Amino acid sequence: MLVERTNNDKIVITLSSAVDSFSLQRLIDYVKYLEATSKSKAKQSEVDKLADDVNTSWWSKNRKRFIK
């Protein structure tokens, strides 16, 4: 594995083709998450509350699809 920082503020990672693609995709998803949230000032408790609100709302709208 080779990790290098380029002149234009990027990091290039070179991996062997023997790396499991499923695991690599999970790693890429995590790095995308880190990049997307890097400037967030939200507290974990606020994120948890928002997630609970969204899940409650979704369940209220979709409950009849799953419970008959």
SEDRENLO-451295 format. One record per residue (C-alpha): residue number from 1; chain; x, y negated, z. Coordinates in nm, 4 decimals. Each point is the difference from the previous one (the first is absolute). Layout:
<atoms>
 panu lummi       c1       c2       c3
  NUM     A        X        Y        Z
...
</atoms>
This chain:
<atoms>
 panu lummi       c1       c2       c3
    1     A   0.0000   0.0000   0.0000
    2     A   0.1225  -0.3475  -0.0853
    3     A  -0.1422  -0.3227   0.1463
    4     A   0.1079  -0.3352  -0.1392
    5     A  -0.1153  -0.3594   0.0325
    6     A  -0.0155  -0.1940  -0.3268
    7     A   0.0775  -0.3681  -0.0513
    8     A  -0.3672  -0.0857  -0.0515
    9     A  -0.1182   0.1039   0.3479
   10     A  -0.0942   0.3596  -0.0791
   11     A   0.1098   0.3364   0.1344
   12     A   0.0600   0.2881  -0.2408
   13     A  -0.0151   0.3570   0.1316
   14     A   0.1240   0.2845  -0.2187
   15     A  -0.1050   0.3518   0.1004
   16     A   0.0672   0.3495  -0.1239
   17     A  -0.2806   0.1551  -0.2051
   18     A  -0.0063   0.2786   0.2602
   19     A  -0.1948  -0.2268   0.2376
   20     A  -0.3586   0.1178   0.0548
   21     A  -0.2290  -0.2372  -0.1938
   22     A  -0.2840   0.0164   0.2567
   23     A   0.2317  -0.1039   0.2821
   24     A   0.1547  -0.2676  -0.2171
   25     A  -0.3456  -0.1425  -0.0790
   26     A  -0.0803  -0.0159   0.3731
   27     A   0.3250  -0.1880   0.0564
   28     A  -0.0794  -0.2417  -0.2842
   29     A  -0.3479  -0.0608   0.1433
   30     A   0.1529  -0.0788   0.3389
   31     A   0.2522  -0.2411  -0.1527
   32     A  -0.2841  -0.1726  -0.1899
   33     A  -0.1839  -0.0355   0.3322
   34     A   0.3100  -0.1519   0.1620
   35     A   0.0371  -0.2430  -0.2897
   36     A  -0.3690  -0.0971   0.0054
   37     A  -0.0048  -0.0624   0.3760
   38     A   0.3445  -0.1521   0.0409
   39     A  -0.1314  -0.3552   0.0467
   40     A  -0.3146   0.0894   0.1909
   41     A  -0.0528  -0.1631   0.3364
   42     A  -0.2917   0.2263   0.0895
   43     A   0.0211   0.1853   0.3280
   44     A  -0.0574   0.3756   0.0056
   45     A  -0.3048  -0.0506   0.2223
   46     A  -0.1522  -0.2307  -0.2649
   47     A   0.0688   0.2530  -0.2740
   48     A  -0.1559   0.2778   0.2098
   49     A  -0.3118  -0.2120   0.0632
   50     A  -0.0370  -0.0785  -0.3713
   51     A   0.0392   0.3695  -0.0880
   52     A  -0.2662   0.0946   0.2568
   53     A  -0.2377  -0.2629  -0.1401
   54     A   0.0520   0.1188  -0.3565
   55     A  -0.0479   0.3654   0.0954
   56     A  -0.3172  -0.0775   0.1973
   57     A  -0.1423  -0.2010  -0.2873
   58     A   0.0882   0.2681  -0.2553
   59     A  -0.1566   0.2746   0.2122
   60     A  -0.3190  -0.2033   0.0443
   61     A  -0.0329  -0.0373  -0.3781
   62     A   0.0977   0.3583  -0.0914
   63     A  -0.1300   0.2127   0.2865
   64     A  -0.3048   0.1191  -0.1918
   65     A   0.2267   0.1487  -0.2679
   66     A   0.1555   0.2383   0.2536
   67     A  -0.2731   0.0713   0.2532
   68     A  -0.3299   0.1354  -0.1240
</atoms>
